[in-house]
Amino acid sequence: IINIEVTNAAPGGQHPWQVQLGACGSDQGVLGQADAYRPLKIGGDGKATQQATLSQQMPTTGQYHVNVYASSANMGTIIACGNLAPPLG
């Protein structure tokens, strides 16, 4: 299970998101199944939480990042990107 939380977003927005292989700016494809990621639905307070359940374990090595997209109709525009830190041993 992967959890995401955003704050300070425009209320009412709906934003697709995915964990990607590679670092921000060097996307190497989605981790898991794209349909496992339900859109973030921004509340009136500018916050949203969502989770994705993948059929595989999160790898413990390699580079990964989270992309948040402008909308389902505009997946070419990334409005937020964050590199994931490696897990603590």
N, C-alpha and C positions, 0 to 999 in steps of 0.2 A: 504494500500500500504506500502510495506517495501522497503527501499532503502539501497543499499550497495555501498561502494566505497573502492577500494584498490589502494595502491601505492607501488612502489619499487618491483614490481613483474617482472618475466622474460618475456620480450616482446614476443608476439605470443602465449602465453599459453592460454588455455581454462580450466576454473576451475568451476565445479559445486559448489553450495553453498546452504545452508538451515538454517532456524531458527529452533532450536531444543528445546524441553522441557528439563528442568533441567539445571545444570551448566556444564561448560567445564569439561570433564572427567567423567560425569555421565549422558550421553545421555539417554533420556527417550522418544525418538521418534520425528518425524518431526511435526512442527506446520503447519497445513493446508495441502494442497495437494502437493505432491512432484513435480508434473509436473508444478506447478505455478512458480517454480524457474528456470529461464533460466540461462545458464552458463555465468560466467564472461569471456569476451574476452579481453585479455590484449593487449593494444596498444603498439606501438613502444616506447612510453614514460614510459612504465611500469605501466600504470594506467588503471583502468576499473571501470565502474559504471554499475549498473543493478538494476532492481526493480522487485518485485513480488507482484501480486495482489491476496490477499486471499479472500475467500468467507465469512470469519468470521472476527470479530473485534479482534485486538490484545488485549489479556488479560491485565488487570491492576494489577494483583497479580501473584505471583509465580516466578520461576526462568526460564530464557531463555538464550540461547546463539546462536551465529552464527558459523557454521562450513564452512570452505572453503576446498575443497578436491583436491587432486593432479590432477585427471582427471576423466572423466566419466568411463574409464576402470579401475580406481584405486580408488574407493570410500572408500576403507579401510584405506587410508592414508590421514589424516587431516593435511593440511599444515598451517592452521591458525584457531584459535578458540578465540572467544571473548565473555565474559559474558555481557549480556545487563543489564544496570542499570534500576531500577524500574522507571516508569514515575513520573514526578514531579506533585504534587497535585495542 
